[in-house]
Amino acid sequence: MTPVPTTPALVVGKVHHARHEPIEHRFTNRHHAWLLDLDDVPVDGVLGPGQRLRPQDHLSSPATIAALRDEVVQIATSASKADTASTADTIDTLDPATITRVLMLAQVAVLGHVFDPLTTCWLLDADGVTRALVLEVHNTYGGRHCYVIEPDQRRVARKALVAKEFYVSPFNGVEGDYVVSARLTPGQVTVSVRLARGGRTVLTTWVTGVPQPATRSRILRTTITSPLMPQRISTLIRLHGVWLWARRLPVRPRPRGGSGNLR
């Protein structure tokens, strides 16, 4: 049995962001997010004072948390079937019946506001082994897009490198590849994404923290020491953009035809 964190948990740590070219800019900030088992979330999604997981903030805006869980599995399963059909890979397609838990690392709505640049879902089997990862990227234009990573039979991420398909920053187009790694243990939760283009690293971002049981005292303490986390994230992203714009970093126009899709 592969050990995983006890849920619900608050993952308390830091977020790091480094832009390497054409302008170098780095920052590190305090950060916390929720790690939730989508089969063990209150029906109304309420997690603490003013804090709520709203399923409509994710994917195709499902009406319930149960429907959100089902959609995560469906997205991973569909991607697995598509990959098997388009390659000579002998790895079995993902069977949804093998998925017994879906753990989501996410920001939740605080006082009605939520912004989560990256939501990560681990799809686990009965032994706690990760069978797939679903990464949902959100941009500031209201768009959402999913990337699926599937481990192979040796539990090595065979799709750790995925082509970028979604417009996120006004200072980057959709060219390049993401190199993704994720870690889920009782002592550490980390998700790292590196954007590579033409053999060079353009930017790197990662979130890391220690999962801590979401007791009432822990929720209260985190709320006091790091209040309004989604609002803070939204503000910092915009300040980051203003900093880059003021240094005349060229703006890449947003593609026409919508702000994003699910897959």
N, C-alpha and C positions, 0 to 999 in steps of 0.2 A: 504494500500500500504506500503510495507516494503522499507524504504529508503536505497539507495545504493549510493556509491560515483559517482560524476560526472566524466565522461570519455571524452577524455583520461586524465589520471592523472599520475603524478610521485609520487610513494609511497616512501617517504624519511624517513629513520629510521636506524635500526640496524639489523645485523644478529648475532645470538648467537649460539655457538656450545660448547657442553660439553660432553666429553668422560669420563665415570665414572669407567670403568674397562676394562682390568686389570691395565691400567695406567690412572691416572686422568689427563685430559688436557682440558683447557677451553680457549675460546677467544671470544671477542666481537669486531665487526668492524662496521664502518659506511657502510651504504648500501642504494641503491635505485633501484627500479625496475619500470617497466611500468605496469599500469593497463589499459587494452584496451578492448573496445567493438569490437568484431570481425566483427560486421556488420557496424562498423563506423571507419574503418582504411583506409587511402588513398590506392588507388589501387596499387601503387608502394611500399607501406609500409614505405615510408620515414617519419620519425617522428621528425627529427632535423638534424643539421649538422653532417654528418657521421653516423647517426643512422637509422636503418631500421629493421622492423619486416620481417623476411624471413620465409615464410611458410615451406620451405624445411628443416628448422632446427628443425621441430617438427613431431611427429607421423610417418607417412609413407612417409614423404617428399612431401606433396601435392604441386601442382603447383601454386595454388592461395590461398589467404586468405579466400575466400568464401569456397573453398574446405576444408581448415583447420577447419573452423567452423563446416561444415557438418560432418567431421570425428570425432570431439570431441563429437558431439551429438550421432553419430552412435556407438561410443565406449561405452558411458554411457547407451544407449538403449540396446545394445547387452548384457552388463553385467547384466542389470536389468532382462532381459528375462532369462538368464542363472540361476540367483539366484532364481527366482520364480519357475523355472522348477525343481530345485534340492532341494527345501525345501518345507515345509508345510506352508510357510508364506502366509498370506492372503492379504498382501499389493499389490496394483496394480502395474503392470509393468510401467516403464516410457514411456509415450507417447511423441514422438518427437514433436508432434504438440503443446504441452503445453510449449515448450521451446521458449521463445521470445527473449532472450538475452544470449549471452555467453561472460562473462568477463574473460579475461586472465591476470594473474599476471606473468610477465616474464621479463627476460633480452632480449634485442634486440641486433642485431649485431652492433658493434661500430668499425668503420674503417675496416669492413670486418670480424671481429672476434666476436664470441659469445660463451659463455659457461654458461649454466643455470642449476645448480644442480637440481632444483625443479621448474617446471612450474605448476601453479595451475589455473584451470578453474572452474568458478562458472556457472552453468546452471540455469538460472532464468526463472520463469514464468511471466505472465503479471502483477502479483501483486508484483514482485520483490522478491518472495520467492525462496530460493535455492532448486531446485529439485534434484540436483546431483552435486558432485564434481568429477572432473577428475584431478588426480595428475600425471604428467609425470616426471619421474626421469631420469636424464642423468648421465652417468658415464664418467670417463676420457678416456675410451676406445672406445667412440663413440656409446655406446649402449643407448637404450631408452626403458622404460617400463612404462606402465600406471596402476594405481590403481584407482578404482571407489568407491566412497562413496555416498550412497543414504540416504537422510533423510526419516523417516517414516511419517505417516499421522499426527503425533503430532509434526513434524519438529524436531525430535530428531535423531541424527546421529546413525543409527542402525549398521553401518559398520565402526564405528570409529576405531575399531581394525581390521586390515587386516594382513594376513600372508605375511611376506617378501618373495619375489620371485625372486629378481633381485640382482646380484652382483654389489655392488657400490664401497666399499672400499676394498683395498687389505688386510686390517686388520680385516675384518668381512666376514663371509660366508653368506649364505642365510637363516640361521636358525633364528627363532624368529618372533615376530609380531611388526607391527607398530601401535602405538596409535596416531591417527591424530585428530587435531582440527583446525578449521579455523574460522576466524571472518571477516566479510565484512560489514562495516558501513561507513557513510560519514566521521567519525572522526578517524577510525582506520581500518587497514588491517593487519591481522596476520595469519600466517600459522605455526603450530607447529607439529613436528614429534618426537615421542619418540620410540626408539627401545628397546623392552623388550624381555628377554630370560630367561626362567626358573624362572619366578617370580622376576627377577632383571632388573633394568634399565641399559642398556649398554651405550647408548648415547642419548642425547637430542639435537635437533636443532630447532631453530625457527627464522622466519623473521617477523619483525613488523615495521610498519611505519604509517605515516599520509599521506593520499592521498591529493595531491595538484594539482590544475588544471595545465595542461601542456601548459601554455602560453609560448610565445617566451622568455620572460624574465626569467621565471622559468627554462626552458630548458637550457638557456645559463648559468644561475647561477649554476645549478646543474652540468653541464658539466665542469665548471671551478673549482668548489669546490671538486667534486668527479669524476675526469676524468677517462676514460677507465675502467669502472666498470667491464665488462666481463674479460678483461685482468687481472685486480686486483684479481677477484675471482679465475681464473685459477692459478695464481701465489701463492696465499695464500693456496689453497688446496694442491698444491705440496709441499710447505714449511711445512705445517702441516704434510704431509706424511713423509717427511724427518725427522722431529722432532721425530715422533713415531718410525720410523725405527732405528734411532740412539739410541733409548732407548731399542732396541731389542724386540719390540713388534712383535710377530710371524706374518708372512705374510701368508695369506690364498690363495692358488692357484686359479686362475680364472677358472671357469668351462669351459669345452670344449663345442663346439657346437654353438658358436656365442656369441656376446657381449650383446644380449638382444632382446626382442621383444616388441610388443605394448601392450600386454595384458597377 
